[in-house]
Amino acid sequence: MNKLIGIIAALSLSGAAWAAPTLEMQTSMGRIVIELDAEKAPKSSANFLRYARDGFYNGTVFHRVIPGFMIQGGGFDASMNKKPTRAAIENEAKNGLKNRRGTIAMARTMDPHSATAQFFINHSDNLPLDYPSRDGWGYAVFGKVTEGMNVVDAIAQVPTTNVGMHGDVPRTPVVIQSVKILSEK
């Protein structure tokens, strides 16, 4: 019994996996469960949780899909209209988390501190995106897919086209129907 109590105490002190904020992303191609790393990426995690809580992602699409690289979403509706966002957040790419297959990271422009609502899920290990990257910053990872990589793989394989100035847009919209917070702790 004492050994079990010791294990539970050690897990509690180490920030066990079940203590992380967890969200369910329901897409038109299936369910993806994402666990955030609020300890190493507090600003990015809080930002993503706030957009999810506000229902911002509901009805947005994965608007940029490149197999073997990543799937990006969270900024456009199915007609490729950009949604208005809150102010940009500070880049947390120096947090030690790496852009590995199945991780979720903040999308941004050339400005390292321009991330708002858009995110991407790495479809493969993307070492060039890690801090310090070519621009001295990199792309901030803030969580990982814990269920539904088969859905990520399926999304990554959809046929794409160009829509206006946007490339790699799925021919048939891949809609994020909802993002539901399962646990915030």
VEXTIMI-912960 format. One record per residue (C-alpha): residue in three letters; x, y, z. Coordinates in pm, whole numbers, padded with zeros to 5 digits, always signed. Layout:
ALAXYZ ...
// end
This chain:
MET+00000+00000+00000 ASN+00280+00243+00087 LYS+00442+00171-00251 LEU+00115+00261-00431 ILE+00083+00585-00234 GLY+00445+00668-00322 ILE+00379+00611-00693 ILE+00067+00828-00684 ALA+00254+01104-00501 ALA+00543+01090-00749 LEU+00305+01112-01043 SER+00127+01407-00884 LEU+00453+01594-00834 SER+00574+01518-01187 GLY+00265+01665-01355 ALA+00121+01336-01475 ALA-00029+01319-01822 TRP-00388+01310-01696 ALA-00341+01655-01541 ALA-00292+01829-01878 PRO-00570+02027-02049 THR-00737+01799-02305 LEU-00963+01890-02596 GLU-01170+01697-02848 MET-01167+01828-03203 GLN-01453+01687-03406 THR-01385+01720-03780 SER-01579+01621-04088 MET-01329+01334-04119 GLY-01331+01217-03758 ARG-01227+01285-03401 ILE-00888+01414-03281 VAL-00801+01440-02910 ILE-00533+01692-02819 GLU-00344+01723-02490 LEU-00190+02064-02421 ASP+00137+02126-02239 ALA+00030+02421-02025 GLU+00346+02393-01817 LYS+00594+02442-02102 ALA+00368+02651-02328 PRO+00136+02842-02093 LYS+00054+03135-02325 SER-00009+02921-02634 SER-00217+02672-02432 ALA-00425+02944-02266 ASN-00475+03111-02606 PHE-00594+02785-02769 LEU-00824+02708-02473 ARG-00978+03056-02492 TYR-01050+03027-02866 ALA-01198+02680-02804 ARG-01408+02803-02510 ASP-01540+03091-02726 GLY-01644+02849-03003 PHE-01410+03026-03245 TYR-01290+02708-03417 ASN-01640+02572-03484 GLY-01697+02585-03859 THR-01336+02665-03949 VAL-01144+02440-04187 PHE-00806+02283-04235 HIS-00710+02528-04508 ARG-00353+02416-04579 VAL-00273+02047-04610 ILE+00067+01911-04712 PRO+00122+01535-04670 GLY+00447+01450-04497 PHE+00459+01801-04350 MET+00151+01930-04166 ILE-00220+02014-04166 GLN-00306+02376-04076 GLY-00637+02516-03957 GLY-00818+02753-03730 GLY-00832+03071-03934 PHE-01073+03039-04226 ASP-01430+02926-04287 ALA-01524+02685-04567 SER-01548+02975-04815 MET-01190+03076-04726 ASN-01302+03390-04546 LYS-01049+03479-04276 LYS-01198+03504-03928 PRO-01108+03807-03712 THR-00885+03718-03416 ARG-00762+03860-03090 ALA-00415+04011-03057 ALA-00110+03798-03134 ILE+00073+03613-02857 GLU+00440+03584-02767 ASN+00631+03304-02942 GLU+00706+03022-02696 ALA+00925+02813-02929 LYS+01211+02824-02673 ASN+01011+02590-02444 GLY+01203+02273-02537 LEU+00908+02106-02714 LYS+00987+01981-03064 ASN+00788+01976-03388 ARG+00753+01598-03402 ARG+00485+01393-03573 GLY+00156+01441-03392 THR+00245+01762-03210 ILE+00037+02078-03241 ALA+00207+02415-03288 MET+00113+02777-03343 ALA+00107+02897-03703 ARG+00246+03244-03765 THR+00369+03482-04033 MET+00733+03582-04083 ASP+00696+03787-03763 PRO+00792+03544-03483 HIS+00533+03697-03247 SER+00234+03697-03487 ALA+00049+03378-03382 THR-00321+03424-03312 ALA-00575+03142-03367 GLN-00418+02935-03645 PHE-00239+02613-03556 PHE-00093+02314-03733 ILE-00055+01948-03653 ASN+00278+01805-03763 HIS+00228+01512-04002 SER+00597+01418-03972 ASP+00900+01519-03769 ASN+00973+01877-03877 LEU+01309+01955-03721 PRO+01365+02275-03926 LEU+01066+02430-03746 ASP+01222+02386-03401 TYR+01382+02671-03209 PRO+01599+02846-03320 SER+01498+02769-03681 ARG+01626+02981-03968 ASP+01481+03302-03826 GLY+01614+03258-03473 TRP+01272+03161-03335 GLY+01093+02860-03475 TYR+00733+02749-03427 ALA+00594+02700-03077 VAL+00472+02350-03001 PHE+00208+02351-02728 GLY+00061+02001-02724 LYS+00017+01667-02897 VAL-00246+01443-03050 THR-00326+01158-02812 GLU-00606+01002-03018 GLY-00693+01034-03385 MET-00360+01033-03569 ASN-00542+00814-03822 VAL-00771+01114-03881 VAL-00470+01347-03916 ASP-00322+01098-04166 ALA-00650+01089-04362 ILE-00673+01469-04371 ALA-00311+01490-04490 GLN-00401+01275-04793 VAL-00699+01475-04924 PRO-00665+01619-05276 THR-00577+01990-05271 THR-00590+02286-05507 ASN-00520+02659-05514 VAL-00793+02899-05403 GLY-00703+03259-05480 MET-00370+03328-05315 HIS-00394+03016-05098 GLY-00224+02693-05201 ASP-00266+02338-05071 VAL-00637+02395-04993 PRO-00847+02077-04972 ARG-01076+02047-05276 THR-01354+01934-05041 PRO-01347+02137-04719 VAL-01228+01951-04410 VAL-01441+02123-04147 ILE-01361+02156-03778 GLN-01714+02106-03653 SER-01634+02166-03287 VAL-01354+02188-03035 LYS-01472+02080-02693 ILE-01269+02109-02373 LEU-01267+01772-02199 SER-01046+01877-01908 GLU-00868+02199-01819 LYS-00638+02044-01557 
// end
